[in-house]
Structures are given as structure tokens and as C-alpha cells.
């Protein structure tokens, strides 16, 4: 079982920055992916950025490229998402997700709201 707690959401003006943090606890033995997703009102949940433990690679959505930076701290067991140059269409609930590849289990955090408006 993996428990995820997100923090760092809030309101920001367009062009501003926010840092989201996901703190993980529990069994993450073996290969896993750890990611941020977001869900805007009346829209599906979509990938923002993902870290793969197998090779340390990071994948970004097209919307996140060049503006967002994902960082994984293994010692602290956290996954941070630095979001710069925020736009109104970044407004969404942001969720942290872990998938453990050996068992195929998926775990979600409770989500944190990000609102970008003037």
C-alpha cells in the first residue's frame, strides 16, 4: 500500500509560479512510476509529468514542456512539480499517482486545487 499526500496548490495570477509537492509513504519496492496528473472541470484526468524509476527518465505533456519541471527526491520520497509561467488553462485539480510495476497497483493522492486567474 502506498499513501500519497499532495500540497502546494492555491491561487496564482497568470505568469506566476507554484510548486506542488507529493509526499509518498508505504511500499514502493521495485520499479515504479510516479507522476502528476490534472483534471479540469468537466474534463478527463490527464498526465502532466511522469518519473520512471527504472531509468530515471521524465516525461512531460506538451502543455508542461518548457514551463514545468518535475523533480524526484528519493531520500525524502517526494515528487515536486515546479510550475512556471502559469496560464488560466492550468487551472485544475492536480493529483499525484504512483504505479508499482511489479504488482501493477496504482495509488492516487487526494488532489490539490490550482487556480490561475487575474
Backbone as CSV, one residue per row, in Angstrom:
resi,resn,N_x,N_y,N_z,CA_x,CA_y,CA_z,C_x,C_y,C_z
1,UNK,0.846,-1.192,0.000,0.000,0.000,0.000,0.883,1.243,0.000
2,UNK,0.512,2.216,-0.805,1.242,3.487,-0.882,0.268,4.611,-0.557
3,UNK,0.691,5.501,0.313,-0.129,6.654,0.692,0.518,7.918,0.141
4,UNK,-0.277,8.750,-0.531,0.235,9.957,-1.175,-0.482,11.185,-0.625
5,UNK,0.291,12.207,-0.325,-0.288,13.458,0.162,0.278,14.605,-0.658
6,UNK,-0.615,15.312,-1.338,-0.204,16.460,-2.151,-0.321,17.744,-1.346
7,UNK,0.516,18.704,-1.694,0.441,20.025,-1.077,0.962,21.062,-2.051
8,UNK,0.695,22.323,-1.760,1.262,23.403,-2.537,0.324,24.065,-3.524
9,UNK,-0.894,23.590,-3.630,-1.825,24.226,-4.541,-2.290,25.571,-4.021
10,UNK,-3.091,26.251,-4.836,-3.610,27.537,-4.423,-3.954,28.396,-5.614
11,UNK,-4.045,29.692,-5.385,-4.368,30.652,-6.438,-3.121,31.392,-6.858
12,UNK,-3.034,31.646,-8.155,-1.898,32.394,-8.673,-2.364,33.185,-9.882
13,UNK,-1.751,34.337,-10.056,-2.025,35.137,-11.246,-1.340,34.533,-12.464
14,UNK,-1.860,34.794,-13.648,-1.182,34.324,-14.856,0.258,34.831,-14.900
15,UNK,1.161,33.959,-15.308,2.576,34.292,-15.353,3.322,33.966,-14.080
16,UNK,2.595,33.650,-13.026,3.229,33.323,-11.754,3.694,31.887,-11.669
17,UNK,4.178,31.516,-10.484,4.729,30.178,-10.266,4.159,29.548,-9.006
18,UNK,4.080,28.244,-9.034,3.697,27.451,-7.866,4.536,26.189,-7.843
19,UNK,4.753,25.657,-6.657,5.406,24.359,-6.520,4.444,23.401,-5.830
20,UNK,4.169,22.291,-6.475,3.370,21.232,-5.876,4.313,20.154,-5.366
21,UNK,3.964,19.586,-4.215,4.784,18.516,-3.658,3.908,17.321,-3.326
22,UNK,4.415,16.152,-3.630,3.735,14.901,-3.312,4.644,14.093,-2.391
23,UNK,4.153,13.809,-1.203,4.915,13.008,-0.238,4.355,11.595,-0.230
24,UNK,5.229,10.622,-0.453,4.801,9.227,-0.523,5.272,8.447,0.694
25,UNK,4.464,7.513,1.113,4.851,6.595,2.175,4.281,5.228,1.843
26,UNK,4.966,4.191,2.347,4.496,2.839,2.086,5.458,2.060,1.216
27,UNK,4.961,0.965,0.677,5.780,0.014,-0.065,5.913,0.409,-1.521
28,UNK,7.107,0.895,-1.889,7.385,1.217,-3.282,8.593,0.430,-3.764
29,UNK,8.672,-0.833,-3.354,9.794,-1.667,-3.746,9.716,-1.986,-5.226
30,UNK,10.890,-2.110,-5.849,10.929,-2.427,-7.257,10.698,-1.201,-8.118
31,UNK,10.527,-1.473,-9.384,10.336,-0.372,-10.338,8.951,0.253,-10.170
32,UNK,8.894,1.549,-10.402,7.620,2.255,-10.271,7.670,3.495,-11.144
33,UNK,6.510,4.041,-11.388,6.413,5.377,-11.952,5.690,6.258,-10.943
34,UNK,6.069,7.519,-10.945,5.476,8.496,-10.045,5.177,9.724,-10.893
35,UNK,3.954,10.218,-10.783,3.533,11.212,-11.762,2.568,12.229,-11.168
36,UNK,2.461,13.343,-11.885,1.417,14.334,-11.620,0.428,14.293,-12.783
37,UNK,-0.838,14.256,-12.427,-1.941,14.369,-13.372,-2.760,15.596,-12.970
38,UNK,-3.614,16.031,-13.881,-4.535,17.101,-13.531,-5.879,16.866,-14.200
39,UNK,-6.892,17.437,-13.546,-8.245,17.303,-14.064,-8.955,18.636,-13.934
40,UNK,-9.251,19.212,-15.085,-10.027,20.451,-15.130,-11.507,20.107,-15.046
41,UNK,-12.341,21.089,-14.696,-13.782,20.815,-14.615,-14.332,20.249,-15.909
42,UNK,-15.106,19.194,-15.784,-15.773,18.551,-16.920,-14.780,18.076,-17.978
43,UNK,-13.613,17.667,-17.540,-12.593,17.170,-18.460,-11.970,15.902,-17.869
44,UNK,-11.377,15.073,-18.691,-10.732,13.871,-18.168,-9.441,14.207,-17.428
45,UNK,-9.011,13.296,-16.605,-7.739,13.441,-15.904,-6.620,13.125,-16.893
46,UNK,-5.624,14.000,-16.977,-4.563,13.844,-17.963,-3.192,13.960,-17.313
47,UNK,-2.232,13.322,-17.943,-0.866,13.339,-17.452,-0.244,14.719,-17.622
48,UNK,0.477,15.161,-16.595,1.255,16.389,-16.678,2.742,16.059,-16.822
49,UNK,3.241,15.209,-15.927,4.648,14.820,-15.972,4.821,13.527,-15.190
50,UNK,5.780,12.689,-15.630,5.955,11.376,-15.027,7.431,11.041,-14.886
51,UNK,7.780,10.457,-13.745,9.128,9.964,-13.473,9.099,8.449,-13.459
52,UNK,10.092,7.830,-14.130,10.200,6.381,-14.147,11.442,5.969,-13.371
53,UNK,11.263,5.139,-12.362,12.401,4.764,-11.513,13.373,3.837,-12.236
54,UNK,12.906,3.135,-13.266,13.753,2.157,-13.942,14.975,2.795,-14.577
55,UNK,14.794,4.002,-15.124,15.924,4.669,-15.769,16.052,6.127,-15.391
56,UNK,15.218,6.595,-14.472,15.286,7.988,-14.049,14.746,8.964,-15.067
57,UNK,14.064,8.468,-16.067,13.584,9.356,-17.133,12.354,10.131,-16.679
58,UNK,12.149,11.274,-17.298,10.997,12.134,-17.024,10.305,12.457,-18.339
59,UNK,9.010,12.337,-18.319,8.207,12.647,-19.492,7.264,13.791,-19.142
60,UNK,7.131,14.743,-20.056,6.226,15.881,-19.869,5.150,15.872,-20.944
61,UNK,3.982,16.383,-20.559,2.961,16.632,-21.560,3.407,17.818,-22.405
62,UNK,2.790,17.967,-23.564,3.146,19.088,-24.424,2.862,20.417,-23.723
63,UNK,1.790,20.446,-22.951,1.430,21.670,-22.248,2.446,22.035,-21.174
64,UNK,3.085,21.034,-20.579,4.017,21.272,-19.480,5.441,21.567,-19.956
65,UNK,5.772,21.113,-21.136,7.144,21.277,-21.626,7.564,22.734,-21.647
66,UNK,8.738,22.996,-21.093,9.280,24.346,-21.106,8.782,25.237,-19.983
67,UNK,7.731,24.807,-19.290,7.191,25.625,-18.203,7.256,24.914,-16.857
68,UNK,7.087,23.607,-16.872,7.043,22.834,-15.633,8.304,21.995,-15.518
69,UNK,8.749,21.782,-14.276,9.899,20.931,-14.013,9.546,19.935,-12.914
70,UNK,9.762,18.663,-13.229,9.489,17.592,-12.267,10.786,17.180,-11.602
71,UNK,10.749,16.988,-10.292,11.940,16.536,-9.589,11.573,15.484,-8.545
72,UNK,12.366,14.450,-8.503,12.138,13.318,-7.594,13.246,13.289,-6.560
73,UNK,12.876,13.318,-5.285,13.828,13.202,-4.191,13.596,11.839,-3.537
74,UNK,14.466,10.886,-3.853,14.297,9.524,-3.347,14.469,9.476,-1.837
75,UNK,15.413,10.234,-1.313,15.676,10.224,0.131,14.457,10.703,0.914
76,UNK,13.825,11.755,0.417,12.642,12.284,1.088,11.366,11.608,0.618
77,UNK,11.473,10.841,-0.439,10.338,10.170,-1.060,9.260,11.161,-1.470
78,UNK,9.691,12.182,-2.174,8.773,13.211,-2.652,8.916,13.393,-4.157
79,UNK,7.876,13.951,-4.731,7.868,14.301,-6.154,7.336,15.723,-6.257
80,UNK,8.181,16.637,-6.690,7.807,18.040,-6.777,7.564,18.456,-8.221
81,UNK,6.610,19.339,-8.388,6.317,19.886,-9.703,6.431,21.407,-9.607
82,UNK,7.493,21.937,-10.189,7.690,23.382,-10.255,6.942,23.879,-11.481
83,UNK,5.979,24.765,-11.291,5.161,25.260,-12.385,5.418,26.755,-12.564
84,UNK,5.968,27.104,-13.713,6.270,28.500,-14.023,5.383,28.991,-15.158
85,UNK,5.321,30.301,-15.293,4.545,30.918,-16.363,3.136,30.323,-16.447
86,UNK,2.480,30.280,-15.316,1.164,29.658,-15.243,0.161,30.403,-16.105
87,UNK,-0.773,29.637,-16.667,-1.815,30.167,-17.533,-3.172,29.783,-16.963
88,UNK,-4.216,30.516,-17.332,-5.550,30.148,-16.843,-5.943,28.713,-17.175
89,UNK,-5.468,28.190,-18.303,-5.838,26.812,-18.651,-5.051,25.770,-17.856
90,UNK,-4.188,26.217,-16.940,-3.558,25.289,-15.992,-4.461,25.046,-14.782
91,UNK,-5.547,25.796,-14.694,-6.479,25.609,-13.587,-7.054,24.203,-13.596
92,UNK,-6.869,23.502,-12.478,-7.312,22.109,-12.382,-7.032,21.599,-10.973
93,UNK,-7.561,20.438,-10.687,-7.131,19.699,-9.500,-5.955,18.826,-9.937
94,UNK,-4.859,18.924,-9.218,-3.647,18.184,-9.556,-3.518,16.987,-8.609
95,UNK,-3.269,15.834,-9.212,-3.191,14.587,-8.462,-1.831,13.931,-8.630
96,UNK,-1.351,13.352,-7.561,-0.136,12.546,-7.599,-0.530,11.084,-7.761
97,UNK,0.235,10.360,-8.553,-0.071,8.960,-8.830,1.210,8.137,-8.782
98,UNK,1.103,6.977,-8.149,2.199,6.008,-8.162,1.684,4.702,-8.743
99,UNK,2.456,4.135,-9.646,2.164,2.802,-10.170,3.372,1.922,-9.891
100,UNK,3.151,0.844,-9.158,4.232,-0.101,-8.881,4.200,-1.179,-9.957
101,UNK,5.284,-1.311,-10.689,5.271,-2.106,-11.903,5.234,-3.610,-11.640
102,UNK,5.765,-4.050,-10.511,5.754,-5.482,-10.231,4.334,-5.966,-10.000
103,UNK,3.589,-5.248,-9.185,2.225,-5.671,-8.863,1.189,-5.045,-9.780
104,UNK,1.573,-3.991,-10.470,0.611,-3.296,-11.301,-0.383,-2.476,-10.527
105,UNK,-0.096,-2.227,-9.258,-1.015,-1.458,-8.419,-0.860,0.034,-8.675
106,UNK,-1.972,0.744,-8.582,-1.985,2.193,-8.784,-2.555,2.872,-7.546
107,UNK,-1.906,3.972,-7.151,-2.330,4.718,-5.978,-2.435,6.191,-6.340
108,UNK,-3.464,6.838,-5.834,-3.698,8.264,-6.084,-3.722,9.031,-4.775
109,UNK,-3.266,10.274,-4.839,-3.458,11.176,-3.730,-4.845,11.795,-3.796
110,UNK,-5.119,12.660,-2.839,-6.458,13.251,-2.744,-6.639,14.454,-3.659
111,UNK,-5.534,14.973,-4.191,-5.598,16.093,-5.110,-5.412,17.434,-4.422
112,UNK,-4.911,18.388,-5.186,-4.751,19.756,-4.691,-5.179,20.717,-5.793
113,UNK,-5.966,21.701,-5.426,-6.530,22.631,-6.404,-5.518,23.707,-6.785
114,UNK,-5.387,23.938,-8.074,-4.601,25.055,-8.594,-5.536,25.932,-9.410
115,UNK,-5.589,27.197,-9.080,-6.429,28.153,-9.798,-5.554,29.284,-10.292
116,UNK,-5.598,29.520,-11.600,-4.816,30.584,-12.213,-5.792,31.587,-12.824
117,UNK,-5.806,32.775,-12.258,-6.727,33.801,-12.767,-6.237,35.161,-12.328
118,UNK,-6.718,36.161,-13.035,-6.355,37.522,-12.671,-7.489,38.169,-11.879
